[in-house]
Amino acid sequence: MTPTAHDLRFPAMGTEAHVVVVGGGLDHLEHARRRIDLLERRWSRFRPDSEVSMLNAARGAPVVVSEDTSLLVARSLQAWRATAGRFDPSVHDAVVAAGYDAARAGGPSHAPGPARPAPGLADVAVDESTGLVWLPDGLHLDPGAIGKGLAADLVVEELLAEGVDGVCVNLGGDLRVAGTPPRGDAWSVRVDDPRDRSRELTRLPVADGGVATSGRLDRAWLRNGRPAHHLIDPSTGEPATTDVVAVTAVAATAWWAEVVATWAFLGDGEPASLGATEVLVVTADDHVRSTPRLLEVAA
């Protein structure tokens, strides 16, 4: 008999968090809420007192940060290297220049400056043993394409260590599942049609792993009268020009699924895996394509 499941929804990280625990209780849900809130306070670049904002304001000086934030920077650096720079959180300034921050605040979405290629992370240094992080002067991090997935991974691992049988942490569609699901042999993860969120595109059975989606429709605005979105091509500093609408990736962890989804989106939706991952791509002309194994399980 499957243990009882409990769930909690709450606003977090600019979206809605949904946490499900199987074989746990309300105290575990509250732990998850507090932990996600702490990670947001440490990682949000929109909070001037966050550790990421401290790093971005350091102007080349080394900064000692928490274990959480040094891990975030280390994973970002790992992802940048693994994708040969296609995944690049140093697009911070390009995202701002594209008008995202102004659009998010509800103001006029004009471009405050010319687009420039992202500087890359080649000169970033992080020592996880001491928490020391060094960003070159002029380099600013935007952890938006990795932070929700990493937060989901951390909370899932902590709740399992506390003794729950199963857990799902979903942060706006970027999620991690592990352990005993509420029913059946695997967690059933709904993938919405990015062109119509009320329509289900497919459901993916995931026993233990992460799922993440990168798309250009949810965070879109007009910049100087022209369409723009938040997914920046690091090589140009401009919103990526592609016929891809969204990419969903399945991987062993949620942070890596986020990385792969961004990598595939910026690669014009090439449905090729990066490591042990599976990818589902939706294009503007209503085509859906995927890596072979994911096509089988989604059928």
Buried (B, 14 or more C-beta within 10 A) or exposed (E): EEBEBBEBEEEBBBBEBBBBBBBBEEEBBEBBBEBBBEBBEBBBBEEEEBBBBBBBEBEEEEBEBBEBBBBBBBBBBBBBEBBEBBBBBBBBBBBBBBBBBBBBEEEEBEBEEEBEBBBBBEEBEBEEEEBBBBBBEEBBBBBBBBBBBBBBBBBBBBBBEEEBBBBBBBBBBBBBBBBBBBEEEBBEBEBBBBBEEEEEBBEBEBEBBBBBBBBBEBBBBEBEEEEBBBBBBBBBBBBBEBEBBBBBBBBBBBBBBBBBBBBBBBBEBBBEBBEEBBBBBBBEEEEBBBBEEBBEBBE
